[in-house]
Amino acid sequence: EACDTFDSQETCKPSDKCVWKNDKCQEGCWTFGPDSCSKHDRCILSGAECKDKNYATCMPSCGGDDKSDWACKQLGNRSVFEPGCAWAGKSCVKEQLCCNIGFSCLEKDEAFTGCVQTKQISTWIAMDVPLPAGWKGTFVGGGRTEYSVPAAAEGEPVAGTALYCFMAILPDSPEVQLMKLAKMHKASIFACDGSDVFHSWKSASGNWDTGTSTLTNTDVFINVWEQVKKGGKYLDFDWTVKVDADALLLPDRLKAHIAGLRPPANRAIYLKNNAMD
């Protein structure tokens, strides 16, 4: 259907190549390629902007050696691509699906239906979680779990293989020397298309569900990921790769694997490298 046939922001969806602007549903650009979006002055691809040269196109950022002759004038704003599910604690009346694993869309009362945790899921076990006090608990919908993304069909756009790699190291630890050796030999993250090194801090000790002692470093890496997001360098690349200092990373081999998977372009995808988490 044509975008102007949708009469509300709820029905005007990026998946239909439409964007809600100036209180009406309008056609938008849906590409990283050379298709001009200067006529529309907006992009609906998540994380994209319209940029100006002799034509405009959607890209995550502008500048760098390959864009040195671009004016980089922003013509339109980035638009958020709706995930089609609701996050923890939010209303799920419209989606009837929760984004978080272990959460369900349940009715609390006549005034609110939202996503609440019903299972605690870890690497080893899954345990039921009691409903919060005062929740009616009528089941409306489940929560997302892992699912595979089909390879791009012949003729469809395929994601690139440019890698932004980062490493979090503990100061005054053997990780520092490992990082320096990798940098000296232009190996590991330093052989990627872009890279950064961040500092972590010593983790506390905790227990697995099995009782086995381990390190609890969730807070450490949430902080590191926040630094990655704040820096914004990852936006210039196709994939973001977190690498441990003592891990062996061969970027060219990873690129070959990615190319072989033919991941569809313009999709949020997470590549699993083990069968556990």
C-alpha positions in Angstrom: 0.0 0.0 0.0 1.1 3.6 -0.5 2.4 5.3 2.6 -0.2 8.1 2.4 -3.0 5.5 2.9 -1.9 5.0 6.5 -3.6 7.5 8.8 -1.7 7.0 12.1 1.8 6.8 13.5 1.0 3.2 14.7 0.1 2.0 11.2 2.9 4.0 9.4 5.8 1.5 9.7 9.4 1.4 8.5 8.8 -2.1 7.4 6.5 -0.7 4.7 9.2 1.8 3.7 7.2 4.6 5.3 8.0 7.3 8.0 5.7 9.4 10.1 6.6 13.1 9.7 4.6 16.4 10.0 1.6 14.4 11.2 1.3 12.3 8.1 2.7 9.0 6.7 5.2 9.7 4.0 7.5 7.7 1.7 11.1 7.3 3.0 14.5 6.1 1.8 15.4 2.6 2.7 19.0 2.0 1.7 22.7 2.7 2.4 23.3 2.8 -1.4 23.3 5.6 -3.9 19.5 5.8 -4.1 18.8 9.5 -3.6 16.7 10.5 -0.6 17.2 14.2 -1.2 13.6 14.3 -2.5 12.3 13.0 0.8 14.7 14.6 3.3 14.4 11.7 5.6 15.7 8.2 6.1 13.8 5.4 7.8 16.7 3.0 8.2 17.6 2.7 11.8 20.8 4.6 12.5 20.9 6.4 9.2 20.9 10.0 8.1 20.5 11.8 4.8 23.7 13.5 3.6 24.2 16.0 0.8 26.6 15.9 -2.2 25.2 16.1 -5.7 22.7 13.6 -4.4 21.8 12.4 -0.9 22.0 8.9 0.5 21.4 7.2 3.9 24.5 6.3 5.9 25.3 5.9 9.6 27.9 8.8 9.6 29.7 11.0 7.2 33.4 11.9 6.8 36.6 9.9 6.6 38.9 9.4 3.7 36.3 7.9 1.4 33.8 10.8 2.1 36.3 13.7 2.0 34.6 15.4 -0.9 31.1 15.2 0.8 29.4 18.3 2.2 28.0 16.1 4.9 24.9 18.3 5.3 22.2 16.6 7.2 18.9 16.7 5.4 16.8 14.6 7.7 16.8 12.9 11.1 17.5 9.3 12.0 14.4 7.2 12.5 14.0 4.4 15.0 13.2 1.0 13.6 10.5 -0.5 15.9 11.5 -4.0 17.1 7.9 -5.2 17.0 8.0 -6.2 20.7 7.8 -4.4 24.1 10.7 -4.1 26.6 10.6 -5.1 30.3 8.2 -3.1 32.3 6.6 -1.5 29.3 3.1 -1.9 28.0 2.7 -4.7 25.5 -1.0 -4.1 24.6 -0.1 -3.3 21.0 2.7 -5.8 20.3 1.5 -8.7 22.5 5.1 -9.8 22.5 8.1 -9.0 24.9 11.6 -8.3 23.6 13.4 -9.8 26.7 14.0 -13.6 27.0 12.2 -14.9 30.1 9.5 -12.2 30.0 5.8 -12.6 29.2 3.1 -10.1 28.2 0.6 -10.4 31.1 -2.4 -8.4 32.3 -1.8 -6.7 35.6 -5.2 -5.2 36.0 -7.8 -3.4 33.8 -5.5 -0.4 33.5 -2.2 -2.1 32.5 -0.8 -5.0 30.5 2.9 -5.2 30.4 6.1 -7.3 30.1 7.1 -9.0 33.4 9.7 -11.6 34.1 8.2 -15.1 34.5 11.4 -17.2 34.1 15.0 -16.6 35.2 17.1 -18.1 32.3 20.8 -18.6 32.6 23.4 -20.8 30.8 22.6 -23.8 32.8 19.0 -23.7 34.1 15.6 -21.9 33.8 13.6 -21.2 36.9 10.0 -19.9 37.3 9.8 -16.4 38.7 6.7 -15.6 40.9 4.4 -12.8 39.6 4.7 -9.5 41.4 2.1 -8.8 44.1 -1.1 -7.4 42.7 -0.8 -8.9 39.2 -3.8 -10.7 37.7 -1.5 -12.6 35.4 -3.7 -13.2 32.4 -1.4 -14.4 29.6 -1.4 -12.2 26.5 1.8 -13.1 24.8 5.2 -14.6 25.3 8.8 -13.3 25.0 11.3 -13.4 22.2 13.9 -16.1 22.2 16.9 -16.6 19.8 16.0 -17.1 16.2 18.1 -17.6 13.1 18.1 -15.0 10.3 17.9 -16.5 6.8 20.6 -15.7 4.4 20.0 -13.1 1.8 18.4 -14.5 -1.3 20.2 -14.2 -4.7 20.0 -10.6 -5.8 19.2 -9.2 -2.4 21.6 -6.8 -0.7 24.1 -8.5 1.6 25.8 -6.9 4.7 29.4 -5.8 4.4 32.3 -7.2 6.4 34.0 -4.0 7.8 34.9 -4.8 11.4 35.1 -2.5 14.4 36.9 -4.4 17.2 37.5 -3.5 20.8 39.2 -4.9 23.8 38.7 -4.3 27.5 41.9 -4.7 29.6 42.6 -4.7 33.3 45.4 -2.1 34.1 48.5 -3.6 35.7 47.6 -7.1 34.6 49.1 -9.5 32.0 46.3 -8.3 29.6 48.2 -5.0 29.1 51.3 -6.8 27.7 49.1 -9.1 25.5 47.4 -5.9 24.1 50.8 -4.3 23.5 52.1 -7.4 21.7 49.0 -7.5 19.5 49.4 -3.8 18.7 53.1 -4.2 17.9 52.4 -7.0 15.4 49.2 -5.3 14.0 47.3 -8.4 15.1 44.0 -9.2 16.8 41.8 -6.1 17.0 44.6 -4.0 15.4 44.1 -5.9 12.2 40.4 -4.9 12.1 39.2 -1.9 10.0 38.7 0.1 13.2 39.6 -0.6 16.9 39.6 0.8 20.4 41.0 -0.3 23.8 39.1 0.3 27.0 40.0 -0.1 30.7 38.1 -2.5 32.9 38.4 -3.1 36.6 38.8 -6.2 38.8 35.7 -8.3 39.0 34.1 -9.8 42.1 33.7 -13.5 42.7 30.3 -15.2 42.6 28.7 -18.6 41.9 27.1 -20.3 38.9 23.7 -21.7 39.4 25.6 -25.0 39.8 27.5 -23.6 42.8 30.8 -23.4 41.0 32.8 -20.3 41.7 33.2 -17.8 38.8 33.8 -14.1 38.2 30.9 -11.6 38.0 31.8 -9.0 35.5 28.5 -7.9 34.1 28.8 -4.4 35.5 32.3 -4.1 34.0 31.2 -4.9 30.5 28.0 -2.9 30.7 30.3 0.1 31.4 32.6 -0.8 28.5 29.6 -1.2 26.1 28.4 2.2 27.2 31.8 3.7 26.3 31.6 2.0 22.8 28.2 3.6 22.3 29.3 7.0 23.5 32.4 6.9 21.2 30.2 6.2 18.2 33.1 4.8 16.1 31.2 1.5 15.6 28.7 3.3 13.4 31.2 3.6 10.6 31.5 -0.2 10.3 29.3 -3.2 9.5 30.1 -5.3 12.6 31.2 -4.7 16.2 33.4 -7.4 17.7 34.3 -7.7 21.4 37.7 -9.5 21.8 39.4 -10.7 25.0 43.1 -9.9 25.3 44.0 -13.6 25.5 41.7 -14.6 22.6 43.0 -15.3 19.1 41.2 -13.2 16.5 41.9 -13.5 12.8 39.9 -10.7 11.3 40.3 -11.8 7.7 39.0 -15.3 8.6 36.1 -13.8 10.5 35.3 -11.7 7.4 35.4 -14.8 5.2 32.9 -16.6 7.6 30.6 -13.5 7.5 30.7 -13.3 3.8 29.8 -17.0 3.5 26.8 -16.6 5.7 25.3 -14.0 3.3 23.7 -12.0 6.1 21.0 -9.7 4.8 21.9 -6.0 4.8 20.3 -3.5 7.2 19.3 -6.1 9.8 20.3 -6.2 13.5 22.2 -9.5 13.8 24.2 -11.1 16.5 26.6 -13.9 15.6 27.0 -16.7 18.1 30.4 -18.2 18.4 29.5 -21.0 20.9 26.5 -23.2 21.7 26.2 -22.1 25.3 25.2 -18.4 25.6 
